Amino acid sequence: MQQLLNQFKALTDDEKLAFMKEAMPHMAEIFQSDPQKMMAEMMPVCMKVMSSRGMNMDMMRAMMKNMMGQSEK
């Protein structure tokens, strides 16, 4: 796993974005196969990453709504 992470870190930002776009459908398959397990394992990681960047769930929702062109309710 560490070797794969090192390879990812060595990519340019554009290459990282391209990789993530290619990987997302595969990630969705894993999430779909066992949603409860994936939420239980991934939610703490997502929350930790968000809080380390000074974000909370409300801020994330607002950002996503803005990106999707929806107004706040």
PyMOL commands that place a pseudoatom at each C-alpha (Angstrom):
pseudoatom trace, name=CA, resn=MET, resi=1, chain=A, elem=C, hetatm=0, pos=[0.000, 0.000, 0.000]
pseudoatom trace, name=CA, resn=GLN, resi=2, chain=A, elem=C, hetatm=0, pos=[2.827, 2.410, 0.863]
pseudoatom trace, name=CA, resn=GLN, resi=3, chain=A, elem=C, hetatm=0, pos=[4.435, 1.898, -2.556]
pseudoatom trace, name=CA, resn=LEU, resi=4, chain=A, elem=C, hetatm=0, pos=[1.139, 2.743, -4.257]
pseudoatom trace, name=CA, resn=LEU, resi=5, chain=A, elem=C, hetatm=0, pos=[0.735, 5.855, -2.105]
pseudoatom trace, name=CA, resn=ASN, resi=6, chain=A, elem=C, hetatm=0, pos=[4.273, 6.960, -2.932]
pseudoatom trace, name=CA, resn=GLN, resi=7, chain=A, elem=C, hetatm=0, pos=[3.553, 6.548, -6.637]
pseudoatom trace, name=CA, resn=PHE, resi=8, chain=A, elem=C, hetatm=0, pos=[0.368, 8.601, -6.263]
pseudoatom trace, name=CA, resn=LYS, resi=9, chain=A, elem=C, hetatm=0, pos=[2.211, 11.356, -4.379]
pseudoatom trace, name=CA, resn=ALA, resi=10, chain=A, elem=C, hetatm=0, pos=[4.767, 11.544, -7.189]
pseudoatom trace, name=CA, resn=LEU, resi=11, chain=A, elem=C, hetatm=0, pos=[2.082, 12.397, -9.757]
pseudoatom trace, name=CA, resn=THR, resi=12, chain=A, elem=C, hetatm=0, pos=[1.327, 15.955, -10.801]
pseudoatom trace, name=CA, resn=ASP, resi=13, chain=A, elem=C, hetatm=0, pos=[-1.971, 17.423, -9.620]
pseudoatom trace, name=CA, resn=ASP, resi=14, chain=A, elem=C, hetatm=0, pos=[-3.441, 16.908, -13.107]
pseudoatom trace, name=CA, resn=GLU, resi=15, chain=A, elem=C, hetatm=0, pos=[-2.302, 13.276, -13.099]
pseudoatom trace, name=CA, resn=LYS, resi=16, chain=A, elem=C, hetatm=0, pos=[-3.766, 12.772, -9.620]
pseudoatom trace, name=CA, resn=LEU, resi=17, chain=A, elem=C, hetatm=0, pos=[-7.097, 14.170, -10.802]
pseudoatom trace, name=CA, resn=ALA, resi=18, chain=A, elem=C, hetatm=0, pos=[-7.065, 11.922, -13.881]
pseudoatom trace, name=CA, resn=PHE, resi=19, chain=A, elem=C, hetatm=0, pos=[-6.299, 8.909, -11.681]
pseudoatom trace, name=CA, resn=MET, resi=20, chain=A, elem=C, hetatm=0, pos=[-9.115, 9.726, -9.267]
pseudoatom trace, name=CA, resn=LYS, resi=21, chain=A, elem=C, hetatm=0, pos=[-11.571, 10.072, -12.147]
pseudoatom trace, name=CA, resn=GLU, resi=22, chain=A, elem=C, hetatm=0, pos=[-10.564, 6.640, -13.434]
pseudoatom trace, name=CA, resn=ALA, resi=23, chain=A, elem=C, hetatm=0, pos=[-10.677, 5.065, -9.964]
pseudoatom trace, name=CA, resn=MET, resi=24, chain=A, elem=C, hetatm=0, pos=[-14.053, 6.457, -8.871]
pseudoatom trace, name=CA, resn=PRO, resi=25, chain=A, elem=C, hetatm=0, pos=[-16.222, 3.928, -10.759]
pseudoatom trace, name=CA, resn=HIS, resi=26, chain=A, elem=C, hetatm=0, pos=[-14.276, 1.098, -9.141]
pseudoatom trace, name=CA, resn=MET, resi=27, chain=A, elem=C, hetatm=0, pos=[-14.679, 2.697, -5.736]
pseudoatom trace, name=CA, resn=ALA, resi=28, chain=A, elem=C, hetatm=0, pos=[-18.434, 3.020, -6.338]
pseudoatom trace, name=CA, resn=GLU, resi=29, chain=A, elem=C, hetatm=0, pos=[-18.627, -0.721, -7.028]
pseudoatom trace, name=CA, resn=ILE, resi=30, chain=A, elem=C, hetatm=0, pos=[-17.032, -1.439, -3.644]
pseudoatom trace, name=CA, resn=PHE, resi=31, chain=A, elem=C, hetatm=0, pos=[-19.374, 0.992, -1.875]
pseudoatom trace, name=CA, resn=GLN, resi=32, chain=A, elem=C, hetatm=0, pos=[-22.380, -0.564, -3.580]
pseudoatom trace, name=CA, resn=SER, resi=33, chain=A, elem=C, hetatm=0, pos=[-21.440, -4.122, -2.604]
pseudoatom trace, name=CA, resn=ASP, resi=34, chain=A, elem=C, hetatm=0, pos=[-21.493, -3.389, 1.155]
pseudoatom trace, name=CA, resn=PRO, resi=35, chain=A, elem=C, hetatm=0, pos=[-22.661, 0.161, 1.915]
pseudoatom trace, name=CA, resn=GLN, resi=36, chain=A, elem=C, hetatm=0, pos=[-22.803, -0.247, 5.700]
pseudoatom trace, name=CA, resn=LYS, resi=37, chain=A, elem=C, hetatm=0, pos=[-19.254, -1.560, 5.910]
pseudoatom trace, name=CA, resn=MET, resi=38, chain=A, elem=C, hetatm=0, pos=[-17.923, 1.137, 3.637]
pseudoatom trace, name=CA, resn=MET, resi=39, chain=A, elem=C, hetatm=0, pos=[-19.679, 3.911, 5.568]
pseudoatom trace, name=CA, resn=ALA, resi=40, chain=A, elem=C, hetatm=0, pos=[-18.418, 2.490, 8.861]
pseudoatom trace, name=CA, resn=GLU, resi=41, chain=A, elem=C, hetatm=0, pos=[-14.848, 2.364, 7.577]
pseudoatom trace, name=CA, resn=MET, resi=42, chain=A, elem=C, hetatm=0, pos=[-14.736, 5.464, 5.394]
pseudoatom trace, name=CA, resn=MET, resi=43, chain=A, elem=C, hetatm=0, pos=[-16.790, 8.015, 7.335]
pseudoatom trace, name=CA, resn=PRO, resi=44, chain=A, elem=C, hetatm=0, pos=[-14.265, 8.353, 10.189]
pseudoatom trace, name=CA, resn=VAL, resi=45, chain=A, elem=C, hetatm=0, pos=[-11.468, 8.801, 7.642]
pseudoatom trace, name=CA, resn=CYS, resi=46, chain=A, elem=C, hetatm=0, pos=[-13.450, 11.419, 5.699]
pseudoatom trace, name=CA, resn=MET, resi=47, chain=A, elem=C, hetatm=0, pos=[-14.337, 13.294, 8.881]
pseudoatom trace, name=CA, resn=LYS, resi=48, chain=A, elem=C, hetatm=0, pos=[-10.685, 13.288, 10.000]
pseudoatom trace, name=CA, resn=VAL, resi=49, chain=A, elem=C, hetatm=0, pos=[-9.516, 14.629, 6.624]
pseudoatom trace, name=CA, resn=MET, resi=50, chain=A, elem=C, hetatm=0, pos=[-12.210, 17.308, 6.605]
pseudoatom trace, name=CA, resn=SER, resi=51, chain=A, elem=C, hetatm=0, pos=[-11.462, 18.450, 10.159]
pseudoatom trace, name=CA, resn=SER, resi=52, chain=A, elem=C, hetatm=0, pos=[-7.731, 18.565, 9.415]
pseudoatom trace, name=CA, resn=ARG, resi=53, chain=A, elem=C, hetatm=0, pos=[-8.584, 21.022, 6.622]
pseudoatom trace, name=CA, resn=GLY, resi=54, chain=A, elem=C, hetatm=0, pos=[-10.838, 23.106, 8.881]
pseudoatom trace, name=CA, resn=MET, resi=55, chain=A, elem=C, hetatm=0, pos=[-14.106, 21.839, 7.386]
pseudoatom trace, name=CA, resn=ASN, resi=56, chain=A, elem=C, hetatm=0, pos=[-17.190, 20.284, 8.897]
pseudoatom trace, name=CA, resn=MET, resi=57, chain=A, elem=C, hetatm=0, pos=[-20.132, 18.453, 7.328]
pseudoatom trace, name=CA, resn=ASP, resi=58, chain=A, elem=C, hetatm=0, pos=[-22.231, 21.623, 6.931]
pseudoatom trace, name=CA, resn=MET, resi=59, chain=A, elem=C, hetatm=0, pos=[-19.385, 23.385, 5.123]
pseudoatom trace, name=CA, resn=MET, resi=60, chain=A, elem=C, hetatm=0, pos=[-18.913, 20.347, 2.864]
pseudoatom trace, name=CA, resn=ARG, resi=61, chain=A, elem=C, hetatm=0, pos=[-22.638, 20.249, 1.998]
pseudoatom trace, name=CA, resn=ALA, resi=62, chain=A, elem=C, hetatm=0, pos=[-22.637, 23.967, 1.190]
pseudoatom trace, name=CA, resn=MET, resi=63, chain=A, elem=C, hetatm=0, pos=[-19.542, 23.601, -0.977]
pseudoatom trace, name=CA, resn=MET, resi=64, chain=A, elem=C, hetatm=0, pos=[-21.050, 20.668, -2.860]
pseudoatom trace, name=CA, resn=LYS, resi=65, chain=A, elem=C, hetatm=0, pos=[-24.345, 22.524, -3.399]
pseudoatom trace, name=CA, resn=ASN, resi=66, chain=A, elem=C, hetatm=0, pos=[-22.429, 25.509, -4.750]
pseudoatom trace, name=CA, resn=MET, resi=67, chain=A, elem=C, hetatm=0, pos=[-20.459, 23.288, -7.109]
pseudoatom trace, name=CA, resn=MET, resi=68, chain=A, elem=C, hetatm=0, pos=[-23.701, 21.731, -8.344]
pseudoatom trace, name=CA, resn=GLY, resi=69, chain=A, elem=C, hetatm=0, pos=[-25.237, 25.179, -8.889]
pseudoatom trace, name=CA, resn=GLN, resi=70, chain=A, elem=C, hetatm=0, pos=[-27.886, 24.780, -6.179]
pseudoatom trace, name=CA, resn=SER, resi=71, chain=A, elem=C, hetatm=0, pos=[-28.770, 27.530, -3.750]
pseudoatom trace, name=CA, resn=GLU, resi=72, chain=A, elem=C, hetatm=0, pos=[-28.727, 27.120, 0.021]
pseudoatom trace, name=CA, resn=LYS, resi=73, chain=A, elem=C, hetatm=0, pos=[-32.080, 26.363, 1.633]
for i in range(1, 73): cmd.bond("trace and resi %d" % i, "trace and resi %d" % (i + 1))
show_as sticks, trace
zoom trace
